[in-house]
Amino acid sequence: MKERLLALQKNSYSPYSHFCVSAIVVMKDGKSFSGVNVENASYGATICAERSAIVHAISQGYKKGDFQELHVMVSSGKISMPCYLCRQVISELFDSSAFIYCYSTFGNVKKYSVSELCPYPFESGDLE
């Protein structure tokens, strides 16, 4: 997975931060979808790699509960966590027991369950 994530970082569009991020989501049926961060001069229009990969899967017909795991790598050489916008999307679509793998470009990896990354999720019941 590390080599796939490293290769994918070449597709990142990050001319402002120079912080390339790649992500691969693996579905319960074994199929995988990739994503990269795509920055914009209007920073609010930027999309993170994690959400890019997740939206890619959704656009192919996958639904909530179909997601098995997510793999993420940043170009800084450090292990970084998904931002809170991404965590919200992850908590909405993944089972709480699913795993998120965060890699450094050196191959170090940390594994977290969704419930560890999102201990107090904002859920549909919060809208009532």
C-alpha positions as CSV (number, residue, x, y, z in Angstrom):
1,M,0.0,0.0,0.0
2,K,2.9,2.4,0.8
3,E,4.2,2.3,-2.8
4,R,0.7,2.9,-4.2
5,L,0.3,5.9,-1.9
6,L,3.7,7.3,-2.8
7,A,3.0,7.0,-6.6
8,L,-0.4,8.6,-6.2
9,Q,1.1,11.7,-4.5
10,K,2.4,12.7,-7.9
11,N,-1.2,13.5,-8.8
12,S,-1.8,15.9,-6.0
13,Y,-2.5,19.5,-7.0
14,S,-1.0,21.5,-4.1
15,P,0.7,24.6,-5.5
16,Y,0.0,26.7,-2.4
17,S,1.0,24.4,0.5
18,H,3.2,22.0,-1.3
19,F,1.7,19.4,1.1
20,C,0.8,16.4,-1.1
21,V,-1.7,14.0,0.3
22,S,-2.8,10.6,-1.2
23,A,-5.5,8.3,0.0
24,I,-6.9,4.9,-0.9
25,V,-10.2,3.6,0.3
26,V,-10.8,-0.2,0.3
27,M,-14.3,-1.4,0.1
28,K,-15.7,-4.5,1.7
29,D,-15.8,-6.2,-1.7
30,G,-12.1,-5.7,-2.1
31,K,-12.3,-2.9,-4.7
32,S,-10.3,0.2,-4.0
33,F,-10.5,3.9,-5.0
34,S,-7.8,6.5,-4.9
35,G,-7.8,10.2,-4.2
36,V,-5.5,13.2,-3.8
37,N,-5.8,16.6,-2.3
38,V,-6.7,19.3,-4.8
39,E,-6.0,22.8,-3.6
40,N,-7.6,26.1,-4.8
41,A,-6.6,29.7,-4.4
42,S,-9.8,30.0,-2.5
43,Y,-8.8,27.6,0.3
44,G,-12.4,26.7,1.2
45,A,-12.7,25.1,-2.3
46,T,-9.8,22.7,-1.6
47,I,-10.7,19.0,-1.3
48,C,-8.7,16.6,0.9
49,A,-7.4,13.3,-0.5
50,E,-9.5,11.3,2.0
51,R,-12.8,12.9,0.9
52,S,-11.6,12.7,-2.8
53,A,-11.2,8.9,-2.5
54,I,-14.5,8.5,-0.6
55,V,-16.4,10.6,-3.1
56,H,-14.8,8.5,-5.9
57,A,-16.3,5.4,-4.4
58,I,-19.7,6.9,-3.8
59,S,-19.7,8.1,-7.4
60,Q,-19.3,4.5,-8.5
61,G,-22.4,3.4,-6.5
62,Y,-21.0,2.5,-3.1
63,K,-23.0,3.4,0.0
64,K,-22.7,3.9,3.7
65,G,-21.5,0.6,5.3
66,D,-19.6,-0.5,2.1
67,F,-16.3,1.0,3.3
68,Q,-13.7,-1.4,4.9
69,E,-10.6,0.8,5.5
70,L,-8.8,4.0,4.5
71,H,-5.1,4.5,3.9
72,V,-3.6,8.0,4.0
73,M,-0.1,9.4,3.3
74,V,1.2,13.0,3.4
75,S,4.4,14.2,1.8
76,S,6.0,15.7,4.9
77,G,7.7,12.5,6.0
78,K,5.5,12.6,9.2
79,I,2.4,10.6,10.0
80,S,-0.5,13.0,9.8
81,M,-4.2,12.5,10.8
82,P,-7.2,13.3,8.7
83,C,-8.6,16.8,9.2
84,Y,-11.9,17.1,11.1
85,L,-13.9,17.7,7.9
86,C,-12.6,14.3,6.7
87,R,-13.3,12.7,10.0
88,Q,-16.9,13.8,9.8
89,V,-17.3,12.2,6.4
90,I,-15.5,9.1,7.6
91,S,-17.7,8.8,10.7
92,E,-20.8,9.1,8.5
93,L,-19.9,6.4,6.0
94,F,-17.6,3.9,7.7
95,D,-18.5,1.5,10.5
96,S,-17.1,2.7,13.9
97,S,-14.9,-0.5,14.0
98,A,-13.3,0.2,10.5
99,F,-9.6,1.1,10.4
100,I,-7.8,4.1,9.2
101,Y,-4.1,3.7,8.4
102,C,-1.9,6.8,8.4
103,Y,1.5,6.4,6.8
104,S,4.7,8.5,6.6
105,T,6.6,8.5,3.4
106,F,9.3,6.4,5.2
107,G,6.8,3.6,5.6
108,N,5.9,4.1,9.3
109,V,2.2,3.5,9.9
110,K,-0.3,4.0,12.6
111,K,-3.7,2.3,12.7
112,Y,-6.8,3.8,14.3
113,S,-10.4,2.7,14.4
114,V,-13.0,5.2,13.3
115,S,-14.2,5.3,16.9
116,E,-10.7,6.3,18.1
117,L,-10.4,9.1,15.5
118,C,-14.0,10.2,15.9
119,P,-15.0,9.6,19.6
120,Y,-17.9,12.0,19.5
121,P,-19.3,12.0,16.0
122,F,-22.0,14.4,14.8
123,E,-24.7,12.0,13.6
124,S,-28.1,12.2,12.0
125,G,-29.7,12.0,15.4
126,D,-28.1,15.3,16.3
127,L,-30.3,17.0,13.6
128,E,-33.5,16.1,15.4
